[in-house]
Amino acid sequence: MAPLGGDGVGRYMLNRIEQKIMDLFYEKCASKKTVLFSPAELQEHLAPKHELTFKEIEIMVKNLMVDGYIDVYHSDNKGTLNYVVGLKARGEGYRREREDAKAKRVRSIGWKVFLTVLGVILAGILTRILWG
């Protein structure tokens, strides 16, 4: 078994499909060091919202590996391709990373609302002074 490749350096944000795949990997790999997945199992997990081919699933899995979330090995079991997946350090911190990103988005939205309200108040005060 040989790794698919990748040095752990890559993007910082996962798209929705990669997040769903990573959710499955994180859930299954939490209690075990490595877990065996078939492309059909991943396809079933993504259905019916995302209909992906096995080639597209392989690209998503490779992206997760390149981004440093997982280690992946190909396994041929009775002529069927399977992935042996193990979490890297970044993969083990996946949940925390998602929670931090969500908190950051909430803070960002709160800050923007605050600045908007402040701008409206200042515009009202300035209007009163100039036309008052």
Secondary structure in CASP SS format (residue, H / E / C, confidence):
PFRMAT SS
TARGET T0000
AUTHOR 0000-0000-0000
METHOD secondary structure of the structure
MODEL  1
M C 1.00
A C 1.00
P E 1.00
L C 1.00
G C 1.00
G C 1.00
D C 1.00
G C 1.00
V C 1.00
G C 1.00
R C 1.00
Y C 1.00
M C 1.00
L C 1.00
N C 1.00
R H 1.00
I H 1.00
E H 1.00
Q H 1.00
K H 1.00
I H 1.00
M H 1.00
D H 1.00
L H 1.00
F H 1.00
Y H 1.00
E H 1.00
K H 1.00
C H 1.00
A C 1.00
S C 1.00
K C 1.00
K C 1.00
T E 1.00
V E 1.00
L E 1.00
F E 1.00
S C 1.00
P H 1.00
A H 1.00
E H 1.00
L H 1.00
Q H 1.00
E H 1.00
H H 1.00
L H 1.00
A C 1.00
P C 1.00
K C 1.00
H C 1.00
E C 1.00
L C 1.00
T C 1.00
F H 1.00
K H 1.00
E H 1.00
I H 1.00
E H 1.00
I H 1.00
M H 1.00
V H 1.00
K H 1.00
N H 1.00
L H 1.00
M H 1.00
V H 1.00
D C 1.00
G C 1.00
Y C 1.00
I E 1.00
D E 1.00
V E 1.00
Y E 1.00
H E 1.00
S E 1.00
D E 1.00
N E 1.00
K C 1.00
G C 1.00
T E 1.00
L E 1.00
N E 1.00
Y E 1.00
V E 1.00
V E 1.00
G E 1.00
L E 1.00
K C 1.00
A H 1.00
R H 1.00
G H 1.00
E H 1.00
G C 1.00
Y H 1.00
R H 1.00
R H 1.00
E H 1.00
R H 1.00
E H 1.00
D H 1.00
A H 1.00
K H 1.00
A H 1.00
K H 1.00
R H 1.00
V H 1.00
R H 1.00
S H 1.00
I H 1.00
G H 1.00
W H 1.00
K H 1.00
V H 1.00
F H 1.00
L H 1.00
T H 1.00
V H 1.00
L H 1.00
G H 1.00
V H 1.00
I H 1.00
L H 1.00
A H 1.00
G H 1.00
I H 1.00
L H 1.00
T H 1.00
R H 1.00
I H 1.00
L H 1.00
W H 1.00
G C 1.00
END
